[in-house]
Amino acid sequence: MCGIVGFTGARSAAPVLLDGLKKLEYRGYDSAGIAVMDGNEISVSKVSGRIAGLCEKTKDGAAVPGTTGIGHTRWATHGAPTEENAHPHLSNDGRFAIVHNGIIENYAALREELIRDGYHFQSETDTEVIVHLVEMYYAGSVRDALIKTVNRLRGSYALGVICSEEPGKIYAVREASPLIIGVGVGENYFASDVTALVNYTRSVIYLEDGEFAELSEGSIRIFDCTGQEQSKKVSRILWDVQAAEKGGYEHFMLKEIMEQPAAVKATIAPRVSGGKVDFEELAAMSDEELRAVRKIVVTACGSAYYAGCAGRYAFERLCGLPVQLELASELRYSDPLIDDTTLVIVISQSGETADTIAALKEAKARGAKTLAVVNVVGSTVAKLADYTVYTWAGPEIAVATTKGYTTQTATLNMLAIYFAARLGRIEDQSKYVAAMQALPRRIQQAIDLNPSIPALAKKYHDNRALFFIGRNTDYAVALEGALKMKEISYIHAESYAAGELKHGTIALIEEHTPVIALCCNPSVTEKTISNIVEVKSRGAEVLALTFRTNRQMLSVADDLLFIPEVDALFSAVIEIVPLQLLAYYVAKENGCDIDKPKNLAKSVTVE
Ligand code: G6P
């Protein structure tokens, strides 16, 4: 996690760095800092806490003169989020300042070695070893010192470096952590992701692992890890500037919830036409390759994993293939039963989640065909997978994903239809295609049908625990619903397969325990209603999520949330929406920092 940014040009660097850091704050927000070079002078400003504090300290950058600089927003791994541990870190001779995103796995041994050699450490971070190594190896060329330094490092890093001997220059290095170069006119940049750059440029260069960039106001040079100069393609960013702004909403999360009809439409529209689902991106996958698939393994982390849980049903039903769900952090160390007859589907909004990348590499090493469902173009997962299908959700800033999840789920649904058709298991796709095309409209209806959510949040916010129950597809959505509630409202929320209640959890039900019951799958409605009756007779307060036409529920539940009727196979895309809104308003009632929940970061680039 952590976000890094760098700027070199003719104007004042600090305001550009601070603006970039604000955009990257979702990556980590426990401390922050900038280092700005004015002539040969480097000055460092750091704070424990948010970027707003850094803006205050530096008078929005006005107090820090200089046209070259680097910045960092931190999600602490090694060392508490104090000012001392905040980046940038300085070398002992004061000539180098460095910012780092990632983890240096062999830092302890390096630290000991450097201390033996007389270097003094100011922080507890793993990062600080890097700046001392650079100082140690510096003999007139920053590039050479960096090459020697990274040869000593094990782990993941995106680095930004400035050196007082080279005014006007910034260096960036990438290894297993996201980093892009922004190409400007008379100024250049680097950043952890495009959101920090869209205000300044649409032209970017994606660095590969092991590559270095040497930037000055008028030049960009990229080298590989041996110092060989590389020629790189400049790509265009398609996201618009407003997409990374709040646009009048109080929080990014609410804006992103409301954007879901458009995001899902943008994801679906290019893949459906003439009554068929088609993925251009998968044209190179031969029928032979597809027929050889004996099982599908879906792997991911967090909500992306839950999107996989929801997507599973359509694959099994339509493609007739077994689907195995594996958390990426588990798969990577599990000696998985994956071979060349397995299709491994990797899901990731950011495309940079460390465990997901490791699981993908493991699957490839075992000969599986790999297909990535990713939102960020050019991200590591997108580049590594054999096939990549993008979700076109646009930038997602709130730490808790919303449109990321719904676009992933919709994409999985389309993939299931597409593969089933190619496998000859469905002749006429038209009813499925119509269901896909209706999803954006249905999401909007799911928003419009529930004006009572802020009032329900007032009723349910003051609880220590909430239970989410459901069966089958409803259970898959309950997993994500409970996660949303936990991560932003800090209320303990557990999701249970409704049929499992009797095996333990029902012991926790007492007078007024809130139970959120998902009941949108007609094949199990009766069963779930029985479970609702069971918890109600033990005093539970039940908030049911169901169709408006489900008259029976009116008399069973205490409160109701509605979605329009939709085929259960694809209902997750719709069903999650009222639960996102409920989590949002409960968190708001509880005065939580909704876009930046405590201890979390959006892009988990460390293991
Ligand atoms: C973090 C985010 C979640 C996300 C998960 C996986 O925990 O807060 O919203 O689902 O990482 O991230 P990815 O980028 O791989 O989808």
Residues whose N, C-alpha, C, O or C-beta is under 5 A from the ligand:
A	BS01	G6P	C301 G302 S303 A304 I347 S348 Q349 S350 G351 T353 T356 V399 A400 T401 A601 K602 V604
